[in-house]
């Protein structure tokens, strides 16, 4: 996973203005791109 380049003020502002549930949904989508949701952590 690539590191994010330096953040601009507008990017930070946009992130902080998003509703919490939208942020959680986006995080879940990104997580599922990298990890199999059907595989347990047993």
Residue, then its C-alpha position, 0 to 999 in steps of 0.5 A: x500500500x502506497x503512502x499518501x503524499x503530503x496532504x493539502x489543506x483542502x484535502x484535510x478540510x474535506x476529510x474532516x468535513x465528511x460524516x463519520x459513517x461515510x468515513x467508516x464506509x470508505x475505510x471498509x471498502x479500502x480494507x476489503x480491497x486488500x483483505x478477504x472479508x470471508x477469511x477469519x483471523x483464527 
